[in-house]
C-alpha cells in the first residue's frame, strides 16, 4: 500500500499514532509543493488533511489536489466541531470528514469505508481480538490503543496464540510451532515469555492468555465461554 498524504507537517501525534497502530503508512507534507515533490511513483494512497489547525492552508491544499489531472482520492478532512459551517459549498474538496478530537476506531472505520468506496488501497492485514490489535505487516501490537513494546519472539508467540483463539497448546507444541523444531530450549522458555506477555498486556488483559493446568496455554475463550 502506498502512503497516505498527511497535512500539515509535523503530523499531530495522536493522528500519527492512530495510523501507525492501524498499519497505514503515511508521509506528512507542509504544502502542495511538498506533496508533489515527495509523491510516490504510484501516487498517494489517499490524503488526510487537518483543517482544525490551519484552515486556510488545508482548504488550499485540498483544492490543488482535486484540480490535478488525476484528482487525489480518497481525501479525508479533519475539522473541529465549530468548523462545520466552513464545509458549506466545499463538498467537492473532500470525500468525507471526521471531527477532531477523534476516536481511533472511528478514524479507522472512515478510512476503511473510503478505500472500499473508491477502490483504492487496501487495509493492512490485522488480527483483532477484543482490545488487542496485531498488525502483521508492521509487527506492531496494541492493547486498548496502547502500543505494546514486544520483543520479536514475544510478538511471534502472541501472534500464534491470537490466530488460534480457544485452542489449547502444550509447551512442547508452542516451542516447535513458534521457536522452530531446531530450537533446543526447554519448556521454561514458553513460561517466561508468557509471563512477560501478561505483564505487558497489563492486569486488565493478562487473562487473555490462560494457563490450562497440566496441559499448557490457551488464548482467549473457548466457544463455551470458559
Secondary structure as the mmCIF struct_conf table of DSSP 4:
data_model
#
loop_
_struct_conf.conf_type_id
_struct_conf.id
_struct_conf.beg_label_comp_id
_struct_conf.beg_label_asym_id
_struct_conf.beg_label_seq_id
_struct_conf.end_label_comp_id
_struct_conf.end_label_asym_id
_struct_conf.end_label_seq_id
HELX_LH_PP_P HELX_LH_PP_P1 UNK A 2 UNK A 3
STRN STRN1 UNK A 4 UNK A 7
BEND BEND1 UNK A 8 UNK A 10
HELX_LH_PP_P HELX_LH_PP_P2 UNK A 11 UNK A 12
HELX_RH_AL_P HELX_RH_AL_P1 UNK A 13 UNK A 22
TURN_TY1_P TURN_TY1_P1 UNK A 23 UNK A 23
STRN STRN2 UNK A 26 UNK A 29
BEND BEND2 UNK A 30 UNK A 31
HELX_RH_AL_P HELX_RH_AL_P2 UNK A 32 UNK A 37
BEND BEND3 UNK A 38 UNK A 38
TURN_TY1_P TURN_TY1_P2 UNK A 41 UNK A 42
BEND BEND4 UNK A 45 UNK A 45
STRN STRN3 UNK A 46 UNK A 50
BEND BEND5 UNK A 52 UNK A 53
HELX_RH_AL_P HELX_RH_AL_P3 UNK A 55 UNK A 66
BEND BEND6 UNK A 67 UNK A 70
BEND BEND7 UNK A 74 UNK A 74
STRN STRN4 UNK A 75 UNK A 80
HELX_RH_3T_P HELX_RH_3T_P1 UNK A 81 UNK A 87
TURN_TY1_P TURN_TY1_P3 UNK A 88 UNK A 89
HELX_RH_3T_P HELX_RH_3T_P2 UNK A 91 UNK A 93
BEND BEND8 UNK A 95 UNK A 95
STRN STRN5 UNK A 96 UNK A 100
BEND BEND9 UNK A 101 UNK A 101
HELX_RH_AL_P HELX_RH_AL_P4 UNK A 104 UNK A 118
TURN_TY1_P TURN_TY1_P4 UNK A 119 UNK A 119
BEND BEND10 UNK A 121 UNK A 121
HELX_LH_PP_P HELX_LH_PP_P3 UNK A 123 UNK A 125
STRN STRN6 UNK A 126 UNK A 129
TURN_TY1_P TURN_TY1_P5 UNK A 130 UNK A 131
STRN STRN7 UNK A 132 UNK A 135
TURN_TY1_P TURN_TY1_P6 UNK A 136 UNK A 139
STRN STRN8 UNK A 140 UNK A 143
TURN_TY1_P TURN_TY1_P7 UNK A 144 UNK A 145
STRN STRN9 UNK A 146 UNK A 147
HELX_RH_AL_P HELX_RH_AL_P5 UNK A 152 UNK A 162
TURN_TY1_P TURN_TY1_P8 UNK A 163 UNK A 166
STRN STRN10 UNK A 168 UNK A 170
HELX_RH_AL_P HELX_RH_AL_P6 UNK A 171 UNK A 174
HELX_RH_PI_P HELX_RH_PI_P1 UNK A 175 UNK A 179
TURN_TY1_P TURN_TY1_P9 UNK A 181 UNK A 182
TURN_TY1_P TURN_TY1_P10 UNK A 187 UNK A 187
HELX_RH_AL_P HELX_RH_AL_P7 UNK A 188 UNK A 201
TURN_TY1_P TURN_TY1_P11 UNK A 203 UNK A 205
HELX_RH_3T_P HELX_RH_3T_P3 UNK A 206 UNK A 208
STRN STRN11 UNK A 209 UNK A 212
TURN_TY1_P TURN_TY1_P12 UNK A 213 UNK A 215
STRN STRN12 UNK A 216 UNK A 219
BEND BEND11 UNK A 220 UNK A 220
TURN_TY1_P TURN_TY1_P13 UNK A 223 UNK A 224
#
